[in-house]
Amino acid sequence: MELISEPCKPCISTLPYKRLFVTGREIVMQKCYEFFGVDKEYVMKINRKRRRVLIRQMCMYACVIYTNYSLADIGEYFNKKDHTTVIHAKKTIDDLCFSDELVKQEFEELKKYIQK
């Protein structure tokens, strides 16, 4: 049996997301709050209303893209959610961006706003 001495490069290049730039989580979240016109309590409150859930999922995904925090750390920030919740949020936004042009447009605008 042969041991692999260096990481598998094809696996590394096929990560499910691309980090655009690295910044602090608080900066990203503040930009998200400003963009959506809500406060931290609105996003963090345990609530399953569709709009709140969508905003929370977009915020989680933005933290994945723009910070170096692990999925577990991001989940912990959002009311002690599990890392799988962050994975689900990313998948949900990806799926919605593919099927719903309005969600895609809103998420693209959020990314542009964060990059300003």
PyMOL commands that set and color helices and strands:
alter all, ss='L'
color gray80, all
select helices_A, chain A and resi 9-13+25-36+40-44+50-66+71-77+83-99+101-115
alter helices_A, ss='H'
color red, helices_A
deselect
rebuild
show_as cartoon
